[in-house]
């Protein structure tokens, strides 16, 4: 067993290291064991991370039981929900790279032998996946689990309900008392939000890649099984250290393809494209955005969850979760990929022996919700560098449409227009200068799309942006338009009243303006002054890549 920490711990020169650890109560016996870091994103800001101290304790117990020396440190864990609809959302995507780098810095500075990474939410799990790929050490990711379902007037409710209710309240369709009761009902406890949003998508994809224990992604945050999984993960990391199985042996082109297929099959968030591209970059794996679409055309959509259906993550757990999906997809998957169990994907599924699809939440390959996957990669003169749509969340009658553009240069301007009644059925809403560089930070257009839902407009308009969307959004929407407006992309040249045509079936988005007129507009376009001129976002805007490259920090290329 080649533990890299041995070199500086067991020699006379390691006396200072030993003394410092002893200052925290570690013994000589502890210091003979492999050092395993527990990187914990626990905080009392984000409900998805709120239960992680208890999870961390179970992980440490498992490490101790298996003969390791656990050490723990924290990293940031932002809440996309609390950051929605205001300037705070600009800081959320950039957190992903801070999380990855903070884990890297702590692990490398202290020459840790292996690590268990704890997180649940939208940018935390991707950041930890990136750190795992970058460090290439024995690694297990333990997620905190989804939130339980809320109840209001005998009906299931979730976090999406509150934004829809906001629009309904302002439209006068519900009372203030009803609105407050909904607010008090939607989040009954800790955990990642109940739907197949970015948080749960990335937890599911982590399991699909093989970096978390089989069957773990959908276990509710408050379930005893969550602690059993955490303890077993603590024991299993020692096995990985002893066998020399590293994250780099698990994160391969084949396992990434498995994750993409699972994401497509479960109607996962559009944000998975950003995060899987970033993960592939960290792992040194060539992955082009077009591959998401080619895989989507071959992968049926077999699991339908909120917001595409009435079923939430707890329902998904009760019918078997990701193991059922992967068992059904097995003919399409790279079944021999190694996982954190030390076994192949196929062996894990055979050992678990999950049930057959229930037919409501999860369907069979022969009877899918749709014959192709939940995401689509679009191109056209409005998005020559690609854009991302989610047909799993778009009404069938809106997959092909056209209409006049209504243009906004910031999310706040659109929100004001919605409340002022300026958005009409048939509008193609354009929100620009919200990309990675232009935002900066590539905000989600979660709030305006939820408000449109509350005003009963979400399924009669289309919202397109160089920003992005929440995995919980539904209606007509296309994001990640590249090049973004801040880089002079065609989206910067759209004017009110221009006709925009969308054909998701043909993977096309077109600005119906003559080429010569577009060139005249391009010649008259001037680059805008940066919105942020100091702090982390100013640096981020200078070095972040386009969304179609994963919005990675280009200095790392």
Backbone torsions as a table, in degrees:
resi	resn	phi	psi	omega
1	UNK	NA	116.5	-175.2
2	UNK	-100.1	87.5	177.7
3	UNK	-88.7	125.7	-175.5
4	UNK	-69.8	-22.2	-179.6
5	UNK	-72.7	-18.2	-178.1
6	UNK	-58.0	-37.7	-173.0
7	UNK	-57.6	-40.3	-177.1
8	UNK	-99.7	-7.0	-179.5
9	UNK	-93.5	-32.9	-166.2
10	UNK	-102.4	4.3	178.4
11	UNK	-103.5	166.4	174.5
12	UNK	-55.3	-33.2	-179.5
13	UNK	-68.3	-15.5	179.8
14	UNK	-84.9	6.4	-176.7
15	UNK	-59.8	-40.2	-179.8
16	UNK	-63.2	-44.1	178.0
17	UNK	-59.7	-47.1	-179.0
18	UNK	-62.6	-42.6	-179.3
19	UNK	-62.0	-41.3	-178.8
20	UNK	-67.0	-41.0	175.7
21	UNK	-64.1	-39.3	179.4
22	UNK	-63.4	-26.9	176.9
23	UNK	-64.4	-15.2	177.3
24	UNK	-106.7	7.5	176.2
25	UNK	98.7	1.8	175.5
26	UNK	-73.7	147.2	-175.9
27	UNK	-107.3	171.8	174.9
28	UNK	-59.1	-35.4	178.1
29	UNK	-65.5	-41.3	176.0
30	UNK	-59.0	-41.0	-173.2
31	UNK	-75.3	1.4	172.9
32	UNK	-92.9	-3.9	-174.1
33	UNK	-102.3	160.6	173.6
34	UNK	-64.2	139.3	179.2
35	UNK	-87.9	122.4	-179.0
36	UNK	-116.9	121.5	178.7
37	UNK	-84.6	139.2	168.9
38	UNK	-110.0	103.9	-179.1
39	UNK	-91.3	112.5	-166.3
40	UNK	-116.0	123.3	178.5
41	UNK	-94.6	20.0	179.6
42	UNK	-54.7	140.6	169.4
43	UNK	-163.0	175.7	176.7
44	UNK	-111.3	28.1	173.2
45	UNK	-102.8	-39.7	-172.4
46	UNK	-112.6	119.2	-177.7
47	UNK	-62.0	-25.7	177.8
48	UNK	-66.9	-20.6	-179.8
49	UNK	-106.7	-3.7	-169.7
50	UNK	-63.9	-29.4	-177.9
51	UNK	-92.2	4.8	-169.2
52	UNK	-76.3	-18.7	174.9
53	UNK	-66.3	-40.4	176.7
54	UNK	-66.8	-40.4	176.1
55	UNK	-62.3	-43.1	-179.6
56	UNK	-61.5	-40.2	178.4
57	UNK	-59.8	-42.7	178.7
58	UNK	-65.4	-38.1	177.2
59	UNK	-62.7	-46.3	-179.6
60	UNK	-61.4	-40.4	178.0
61	UNK	-60.9	-41.8	178.6
62	UNK	-64.4	-39.6	177.7
63	UNK	-63.1	-45.4	178.1
64	UNK	-60.8	-44.8	-179.1
65	UNK	-59.7	-35.8	-175.4
66	UNK	-89.9	1.0	175.2
67	UNK	96.0	27.9	176.2
68	UNK	-112.1	169.5	177.0
69	UNK	-112.1	103.0	-177.9
70	UNK	-79.6	137.0	170.5
71	UNK	-128.0	147.8	-173.8
72	UNK	-129.7	142.1	172.3
73	UNK	-143.9	162.6	-177.6
74	UNK	-105.9	158.9	170.2
75	UNK	-140.2	166.8	-176.9
76	UNK	-68.3	154.4	-179.5
77	UNK	-147.2	84.4	-174.1
78	UNK	-75.0	157.8	176.9
79	UNK	-108.7	112.1	178.7
80	UNK	-59.7	-35.6	-178.0
81	UNK	-64.2	-46.5	179.7
82	UNK	-67.1	-26.9	-179.6
83	UNK	-86.6	0.8	-173.6
84	UNK	-74.9	144.9	167.6
85	UNK	77.0	12.4	178.0
86	UNK	-152.0	-173.3	-174.0
87	UNK	-61.8	-23.0	-178.2
88	UNK	-60.6	-29.2	-178.5
89	UNK	-63.7	-22.7	177.1
90	UNK	-62.4	-23.4	-175.0
91	UNK	-92.3	-7.5	-170.0
92	UNK	-75.1	-56.2	179.1
93	UNK	-58.7	-41.1	177.2
94	UNK	-60.1	-22.1	176.6
95	UNK	-61.0	-31.5	-177.6
96	UNK	-54.2	-44.8	-176.7
97	UNK	-75.1	-30.1	175.1
98	UNK	-66.7	-42.0	178.4
99	UNK	-61.2	-48.9	179.6
100	UNK	-58.0	-44.8	-176.9
101	UNK	-72.2	-34.5	179.9
102	UNK	-66.5	-39.7	176.5
103	UNK	-64.6	-46.4	179.1
104	UNK	-56.2	-46.5	-174.9
105	UNK	-65.2	-42.9	179.8
106	UNK	-67.5	-42.9	-177.4
107	UNK	-66.9	-43.2	-177.6
108	UNK	-75.1	-37.1	-179.8
109	UNK	-62.2	-31.4	-175.0
110	UNK	-110.0	4.9	175.4
111	UNK	50.4	53.5	-179.2
112	UNK	-70.9	151.0	-175.5
113	UNK	-89.5	-28.9	179.9
114	UNK	-162.7	168.1	-175.8
115	UNK	-149.7	146.2	171.1
116	UNK	-116.5	122.4	-173.4
117	UNK	-106.9	126.3	-175.1
118	UNK	-111.2	121.6	177.7
119	UNK	-167.0	168.7	-179.9
120	UNK	-140.6	-28.3	-163.6
121	UNK	-102.6	-175.3	-159.0
122	UNK	-55.0	-46.1	-177.7
123	UNK	-103.0	-11.5	-175.1
124	UNK	-76.4	-50.5	178.6
125	UNK	-62.5	-45.7	175.4
126	UNK	-58.7	-41.3	178.7
127	UNK	-62.6	-37.9	179.0
128	UNK	-71.9	-36.7	173.5
129	UNK	-60.3	-43.1	178.6
130	UNK	-62.6	-41.1	178.2
131	UNK	-64.0	-40.7	179.3
132	UNK	-60.0	-44.9	179.9
133	UNK	-66.7	-40.2	-177.3
134	UNK	-66.9	-39.2	-174.0
135	UNK	-86.7	-30.3	177.8
136	UNK	52.5	51.5	174.7
137	UNK	-113.8	167.1	169.4
138	UNK	-55.9	124.2	-170.5
139	UNK	-145.3	138.9	168.2
140	UNK	-130.5	137.7	174.2
141	UNK	-103.8	129.3	176.6
142	UNK	-114.7	120.1	179.5
143	UNK	-95.1	159.0	-172.6
144	UNK	-87.4	-15.3	176.6
145	UNK	95.0	155.0	-178.0
146	UNK	-78.5	158.7	178.5
147	UNK	-72.8	148.3	174.1
148	UNK	-68.1	159.9	-179.3
149	UNK	-73.3	139.6	172.6
150	UNK	-86.8	164.6	178.5
151	UNK	-133.0	135.8	177.9
152	UNK	-144.9	120.3	-179.2
153	UNK	51.7	41.1	176.1
154	UNK	79.7	5.6	-179.0
155	UNK	-117.3	148.9	173.0
156	UNK	-67.8	137.2	174.5
157	UNK	-133.5	158.2	179.5
158	UNK	-144.2	-176.6	-174.8
159	UNK	-60.4	-27.2	177.7
160	UNK	-62.8	-30.6	-174.7
161	UNK	-60.3	-32.4	-173.1
162	UNK	-69.2	-39.8	179.6
163	UNK	-70.7	-38.2	175.5
164	UNK	-62.5	-41.0	178.7
165	UNK	-64.4	-32.4	177.5
166	UNK	-60.4	-47.5	177.4
167	UNK	-63.5	-40.9	-179.9
168	UNK	-64.8	-38.9	179.1
169	UNK	-65.7	-45.2	-178.9
170	UNK	-70.0	-25.4	177.0
171	UNK	-83.3	-3.7	177.7
172	UNK	80.3	17.9	-177.4
173	UNK	-92.1	-13.6	172.3
174	UNK	-135.9	158.0	-178.5
175	UNK	-83.7	168.4	177.3
176	UNK	-64.2	-37.0	179.1
177	UNK	-65.4	-42.3	177.6
178	UNK	-63.8	-41.9	-179.8
179	UNK	-60.3	-43.9	-179.5
180	UNK	-67.0	-37.1	-180.0
181	UNK	-66.5	-38.8	176.4
182	UNK	-63.5	-45.8	178.4
183	UNK	-54.6	-39.1	-177.4
184	UNK	-80.6	-6.7	-173.5
185	UNK	-107.9	-23.2	-165.6
186	UNK	-75.8	-24.9	-178.7
187	UNK	-121.7	85.1	-174.8
188	UNK	-77.5	-5.4	-179.3
189	UNK	-178.8	-174.1	-177.2
190	UNK	-75.3	166.1	177.0
191	UNK	131.3	167.3	173.9
192	UNK	-70.3	151.6	-173.4
193	UNK	-56.5	149.1	-163.2
194	UNK	-67.4	-16.3	-171.9
195	UNK	-93.5	176.2	173.7
196	UNK	-83.1	63.5	174.6
197	UNK	-86.5	-166.0	-177.6
198	UNK	-63.5	-39.8	-178.0
199	UNK	-58.5	-57.3	-177.3
200	UNK	-70.2	-31.2	173.9
201	UNK	-57.0	-48.9	-175.2
202	UNK	-71.9	-30.9	173.8
203	UNK	-65.0	-42.2	178.2
204	UNK	-65.0	-39.7	-179.3
205	UNK	-70.2	-31.3	175.6
206	UNK	-63.3	-42.1	174.8
207	UNK	-64.3	-41.3	-179.0
208	UNK	-64.5	-37.1	177.3
209	UNK	-66.1	-33.1	-179.0
210	UNK	108.9	12.8	-176.9
211	UNK	-95.1	-4.3	170.9
212	UNK	-129.5	162.1	-174.4
213	UNK	-62.9	144.1	-179.7
214	UNK	-58.6	136.4	178.0
215	UNK	81.1	10.3	-172.5
216	UNK	-93.4	-25.2	-167.0
217	UNK	-62.2	-40.3	-172.1
218	UNK	-96.7	1.6	-179.8
219	UNK	-64.8	124.7	-176.0
220	UNK	-58.5	151.7	-176.6
221	UNK	-59.5	-33.9	-175.0
222	UNK	-94.4	1.6	-178.3
223	UNK	-77.2	143.2	176.3
224	UNK	-59.7	-31.3	-179.3
225	UNK	-60.8	-27.0	177.6
226	UNK	-60.8	-39.8	179.4
227	UNK	-74.7	-33.5	175.2
228	UNK	-62.2	-43.5	177.8
229	UNK	-62.5	-42.5	-179.6
230	UNK	-62.2	-44.9	-179.1
231	UNK	-64.8	-43.3	179.0
232	UNK	-64.2	-35.9	176.9
233	UNK	-63.4	-39.3	176.2
234	UNK	-61.4	-41.5	177.1
235	UNK	-68.2	-40.1	-173.8
236	UNK	-70.0	-28.8	179.6
237	UNK	-63.2	-31.4	177.5
238	UNK	-67.7	-37.8	176.1
239	UNK	-61.8	-40.6	178.9
240	UNK	-64.8	-40.9	177.9
241	UNK	-62.7	-45.2	-178.1
242	UNK	-64.5	-35.7	-179.1
243	UNK	-89.3	-8.0	180.0
244	UNK	70.5	29.6	178.2
245	UNK	-89.3	116.5	-175.7
246	UNK	-107.8	168.3	179.5
247	UNK	-59.9	-33.4	-179.5
248	UNK	-65.5	-25.0	176.4
249	UNK	-79.5	-18.8	-179.6
250	UNK	-96.1	-41.5	179.9
251	UNK	-85.6	97.3	-179.4
252	UNK	-126.3	172.0	176.7
253	UNK	-59.6	-38.1	-178.5
254	UNK	-68.0	-42.0	-179.4
255	UNK	-72.3	-31.7	175.3
256	UNK	-66.6	-40.3	175.0
257	UNK	-61.1	-40.1	175.6
258	UNK	-58.5	-45.3	-179.2
259	UNK	-63.0	-42.6	179.1
260	UNK	-61.5	-45.1	-179.3
261	UNK	-62.8	-41.7	177.1
262	UNK	-63.4	-44.4	178.3
263	UNK	-58.6	-40.0	177.9
264	UNK	-68.6	-38.0	-176.9
265	UNK	-71.2	-26.1	-178.4
266	UNK	-102.0	8.2	-179.3
267	UNK	64.5	42.2	-175.9
268	UNK	-66.8	167.3	-177.2
269	UNK	-59.7	145.7	172.4
270	UNK	-58.5	-25.8	-179.0
271	UNK	-66.7	-16.6	178.5
272	UNK	-61.4	-27.5	178.9
273	UNK	-63.3	-48.1	177.2
274	UNK	-56.2	-47.4	-170.0
275	UNK	-76.5	-36.3	178.2
276	UNK	-72.3	-35.4	173.9
277	UNK	-61.6	-42.3	179.2
278	UNK	-65.8	-40.2	178.1
279	UNK	-62.9	-45.6	178.9
280	UNK	-59.9	-40.6	178.0
281	UNK	-59.8	-46.4	-179.4
282	UNK	-64.1	-32.4	-178.9
283	UNK	-85.3	-2.1	-179.1
284	UNK	71.4	28.7	-177.7
285	UNK	-105.5	129.9	178.7
286	UNK	-73.7	120.0	179.1
287	UNK	-144.3	120.6	179.9
288	UNK	-100.5	145.9	-177.7
289	UNK	-59.3	-29.4	179.8
290	UNK	-63.1	-24.5	-178.8
291	UNK	-66.1	-27.2	176.9
292	UNK	-62.0	-39.9	-178.5
293	UNK	-73.6	-40.4	178.9
294	UNK	-63.2	-37.3	176.3
295	UNK	-70.5	-34.7	179.5
296	UNK	-63.6	-36.6	-179.6
297	UNK	-68.7	-16.6	-178.3
298	UNK	-107.3	-5.8	-171.6
299	UNK	-116.3	113.9	179.0
300	UNK	-67.9	152.2	176.6
301	UNK	-90.6	106.5	-169.7
302	UNK	-117.8	-7.3	177.6
303	UNK	-128.2	121.8	-175.4
304	UNK	-118.9	119.0	-174.9
305	UNK	-129.9	166.9	176.2
306	UNK	-49.1	127.2	16.0
307	UNK	-99.8	2.3	179.3
308	UNK	-75.1	-18.5	179.3
309	UNK	-147.4	-175.7	-180.0
310	UNK	-87.0	-5.7	-174.7
311	UNK	-90.5	135.3	-178.1
312	UNK	-108.4	-172.0	-174.5
313	UNK	-66.3	-30.9	177.1
314	UNK	-67.9	-39.5	173.8
315	UNK	-60.9	-42.2	179.1
316	UNK	-60.2	-44.5	177.5
317	UNK	-59.9	-44.5	-175.2
318	UNK	-65.6	-25.0	178.5
319	UNK	-98.4	7.9	172.2
320	UNK	115.7	-14.7	173.2
321	UNK	62.4	-147.3	-173.9
322	UNK	-60.8	-38.1	177.8
323	UNK	-57.3	-37.0	177.2
324	UNK	-66.4	-43.6	178.5
325	UNK	-60.8	-44.7	-176.7
326	UNK	-71.3	-34.9	175.1
327	UNK	-61.6	-42.5	-179.0
328	UNK	-69.6	-35.8	-179.0
329	UNK	-82.7	-4.6	-170.3
330	UNK	-49.3	-38.7	177.6
331	UNK	-61.7	-19.1	-178.2
332	UNK	-101.5	-8.0	-172.9
333	UNK	-98.2	160.7	171.5
334	UNK	-84.2	92.5	-165.4
335	UNK	-76.1	-13.0	-175.4
336	UNK	-96.3	6.0	179.4
337	UNK	-61.5	136.8	179.1
338	UNK	-75.8	150.6	-179.2
339	UNK	-131.8	178.2	-178.0
340	UNK	-67.9	-12.6	174.6
341	UNK	-74.9	-14.2	-171.8
342	UNK	88.9	-10.5	178.1
343	UNK	-99.6	169.0	175.2
344	UNK	-77.4	164.5	175.5
345	UNK	-55.6	-47.6	-178.6
346	UNK	-60.7	-42.3	179.4
347	UNK	-63.9	-42.2	177.5
348	UNK	-56.1	-46.1	-177.6
349	UNK	-67.1	-38.5	178.3
350	UNK	-64.8	-38.9	178.8
351	UNK	-66.6	-44.3	-179.6
352	UNK	-68.0	-35.9	-177.9
353	UNK	49.0	60.5	-177.6
354	UNK	-66.7	160.3	179.8
355	UNK	-69.9	169.9	174.2
356	UNK	-73.0	161.4	177.4
357	UNK	-56.1	141.7	-177.7
358	UNK	-76.6	-17.0	178.3
359	UNK	90.9	-12.5	179.1
360	UNK	-110.0	-56.0	177.4
361	UNK	-82.7	-45.4	179.9
362	UNK	-122.5	132.0	178.2
363	UNK	-111.4	170.6	179.2
364	UNK	-82.0	165.6	175.1
365	UNK	-60.4	-32.4	-177.3
366	UNK	-77.6	-18.5	-178.2
367	UNK	-134.9	60.5	-175.6
368	UNK	-74.7	165.9	172.1
369	UNK	-66.7	-38.7	173.8
370	UNK	-144.2	149.0	-177.4
371	UNK	-72.6	-14.6	178.2
372	UNK	-122.6	169.6	-171.7
373	UNK	-72.2	173.6	-172.2
374	UNK	-76.3	-12.2	-177.9
375	UNK	-119.0	158.2	176.6
376	UNK	-141.6	141.0	175.6
377	UNK	-102.4	119.2	-177.0
378	UNK	-103.5	156.5	171.3
379	UNK	-141.3	170.6	179.2
380	UNK	155.4	179.6	-176.2
381	UNK	-69.1	-15.0	174.7
382	UNK	-87.3	-21.1	-179.4
383	UNK	-140.3	65.8	-178.9
384	UNK	-64.2	-19.9	178.3
385	UNK	-99.2	11.7	179.0
386	UNK	93.0	159.9	172.4
387	UNK	-146.5	163.7	-175.7
388	UNK	-120.5	129.7	173.7
389	UNK	-120.8	164.4	179.6
390	UNK	-127.8	81.8	-178.1
391	UNK	-58.0	-23.1	178.0
392	UNK	-62.8	-22.5	-177.3
393	UNK	-113.0	8.4	-177.3
394	UNK	-109.5	130.4	178.3
395	UNK	-57.2	144.8	-177.9
396	UNK	-55.0	-38.2	-176.1
397	UNK	-77.5	-1.0	177.3
398	UNK	-110.9	3.9	179.7
399	UNK	-69.1	-25.9	175.2
400	UNK	-128.5	118.9	-179.0
401	UNK	-162.2	167.8	172.8
402	UNK	-150.3	160.6	180.0
403	UNK	-179.6	175.9	-178.9
404	UNK	-78.1	141.0	179.7
405	UNK	-75.8	141.1	170.5
406	UNK	-126.2	111.4	-162.5
407	UNK	-104.2	135.7	177.0
408	UNK	-134.3	141.1	-179.3
409	UNK	-96.6	7.3	177.3
410	UNK	-163.2	152.0	179.5
411	UNK	-59.3	-41.1	-176.6
412	UNK	-60.3	-37.1	-179.9
413	UNK	-64.1	-38.8	177.8
414	UNK	-67.2	-43.8	-180.0
415	UNK	-57.8	-42.8	178.6
416	UNK	-63.9	-40.3	-179.9
417	UNK	-65.3	-36.4	177.9
418	UNK	-63.0	-47.6	-178.8
419	UNK	-67.7	-27.3	-179.8
420	UNK	-85.9	2.3	177.7
421	UNK	74.3	24.3	-176.7
422	UNK	-90.4	-5.3	179.1
423	UNK	-98.7	129.9	-176.0
424	UNK	-120.7	153.2	175.3
425	UNK	-53.1	138.3	-179.5
426	UNK	94.5	-13.1	179.6
427	UNK	-66.1	143.1	167.4
428	UNK	-105.0	101.1	-175.3
429	UNK	-81.0	131.4	178.7
430	UNK	-116.5	119.4	174.0
431	UNK	-115.8	118.2	-173.8
432	UNK	-126.9	177.7	-172.6
433	UNK	58.7	34.1	175.8
434	UNK	-122.7	16.3	179.7
435	UNK	-77.1	-175.9	-179.3
436	UNK	-55.0	-42.9	-179.8
437	UNK	-85.7	-41.6	-172.5
438	UNK	-76.0	-30.3	-177.9
439	UNK	-56.6	-52.2	-18.7
440	UNK	-71.3	163.1	175.0
441	UNK	110.2	-6.3	173.4
442	UNK	56.3	68.3	-179.9
443	UNK	-63.4	153.0	169.7
444	UNK	-80.5	142.6	173.9
445	UNK	-94.4	37.5	-178.4
446	UNK	-59.3	-52.0	-173.3
447	UNK	-63.3	-50.0	-179.9
448	UNK	-61.5	-37.3	-179.7
449	UNK	-69.4	-36.2	175.6
450	UNK	-68.0	-37.6	177.0
451	UNK	-64.8	-41.2	176.7
452	UNK	-59.1	-36.7	176.2
453	UNK	-63.9	-44.8	179.0
454	UNK	-62.9	-32.8	177.0
455	UNK	-87.6	8.4	179.5
456	UNK	58.8	42.2	179.2
457	UNK	-119.7	-11.8	-170.4
458	UNK	-58.9	-31.3	-176.3
459	UNK	-99.0	6.3	178.0
460	UNK	-120.2	2.0	174.1
461	UNK	-127.4	174.4	173.6
462	UNK	-131.9	133.9	179.6
463	UNK	-113.4	119.4	179.0
464	UNK	-121.5	146.4	-172.3
465	UNK	-158.8	155.8	169.3
466	UNK	-88.7	1.0	167.6
467	UNK	-84.1	-151.6	-177.0
468	UNK	-140.5	-175.4	-177.8
469	UNK	-130.7	161.3	170.9
470	UNK	-74.9	150.9	173.7
471	UNK	-64.8	-12.2	-178.9
472	UNK	-91.0	-5.6	-177.1
473	UNK	-72.7	151.1	172.9
474	UNK	-144.9	164.1	-174.9
475	UNK	114.3	-158.2	178.1
476	UNK	-92.3	113.5	179.7
477	UNK	-155.5	145.9	176.0
478	UNK	-140.0	129.0	-179.8
479	UNK	-124.9	-174.2	175.5
480	UNK	60.9	30.8	-178.6
481	UNK	-64.8	124.6	-177.4
482	UNK	-125.5	142.9	-5.9
483	UNK	-66.5	152.2	-179.9
484	UNK	-75.0	166.3	-176.6
485	UNK	-60.8	-38.3	-178.4
486	UNK	-63.4	-21.4	177.4
487	UNK	-97.1	9.0	179.7
488	UNK	81.5	20.6	177.5
489	UNK	-63.6	161.9	-177.9
490	UNK	-55.6	-26.3	178.6
491	UNK	-61.4	-24.6	178.1
492	UNK	-72.4	-14.9	-173.6
493	UNK	-100.6	-2.6	-178.4
494	UNK	-71.3	140.4	176.5
495	UNK	-118.7	154.6	175.3
496	UNK	-52.1	134.0	177.3
497	UNK	93.3	-17.5	174.8
498	UNK	-57.9	141.8	177.0
499	UNK	-86.6	129.6	176.4
500	UNK	-117.1	129.3	179.1
501	UNK	-109.6	135.8	-178.2
502	UNK	-125.0	129.3	174.9
503	UNK	-137.3	91.5	-175.7
504	UNK	-69.3	-31.6	177.6
505	UNK	-61.2	-37.2	179.2
506	UNK	-94.9	3.0	177.1
507	UNK	61.6	44.5	-173.7
508	UNK	-131.5	141.9	172.3
509	UNK	-137.7	120.8	-168.9
510	UNK	-128.3	133.2	169.3
511	UNK	-89.0	112.6	-173.8
512	UNK	-82.0	63.5	178.6
513	UNK	-128.4	135.3	-179.3
514	UNK	-55.5	147.4	-177.9
515	UNK	-57.5	-40.1	-177.7
516	UNK	-66.6	-34.1	176.5
517	UNK	-68.1	-39.7	176.9
518	UNK	-60.4	-41.3	-179.9
519	UNK	-67.3	-36.5	175.8
520	UNK	-62.1	-44.3	179.0
521	UNK	-64.3	-39.9	-179.7
522	UNK	-61.3	-41.1	-179.9
523	UNK	-64.5	-27.7	-179.3
524	UNK	-93.2	-2.8	-178.7
525	UNK	-78.1	138.1	175.5
526	UNK	-123.2	142.5	-179.2
527	UNK	-66.6	136.0	-179.7
528	UNK	-79.7	153.4	173.0
529	UNK	-64.3	142.7	177.5
530	UNK	-56.5	138.6	179.1
531	UNK	-71.6	-28.5	-177.4
532	UNK	-125.3	129.3	-174.2
533	UNK	-119.5	4.1	176.7
534	UNK	-149.2	164.5	178.1
535	UNK	82.0	-172.2	-173.6
536	UNK	-63.1	-39.1	-178.5
537	UNK	-64.6	-32.9	177.4
538	UNK	-64.6	-42.9	176.4
539	UNK	-65.7	-43.6	-179.1
540	UNK	-57.1	-46.3	-177.8
541	UNK	-61.2	-29.7	-178.3
542	UNK	-76.3	-29.0	-170.7
543	UNK	-118.3	-5.1	-177.7
544	UNK	-75.6	144.9	178.0
545	UNK	-86.8	175.8	177.2
546	UNK	-66.5	160.1	178.9
547	UNK	-61.7	-33.2	-179.0
548	UNK	-73.5	-1.7	172.0
549	UNK	-109.9	4.6	178.9
550	UNK	97.1	7.0	-176.4
551	UNK	50.3	42.3	177.2
552	UNK	-80.5	162.9	175.0
553	UNK	-80.9	113.1	-169.0
554	UNK	-66.8	-17.7	177.5
555	UNK	-66.4	-18.0	179.9
556	UNK	-85.7	-3.7	-178.0
557	UNK	-74.0	NA	NA
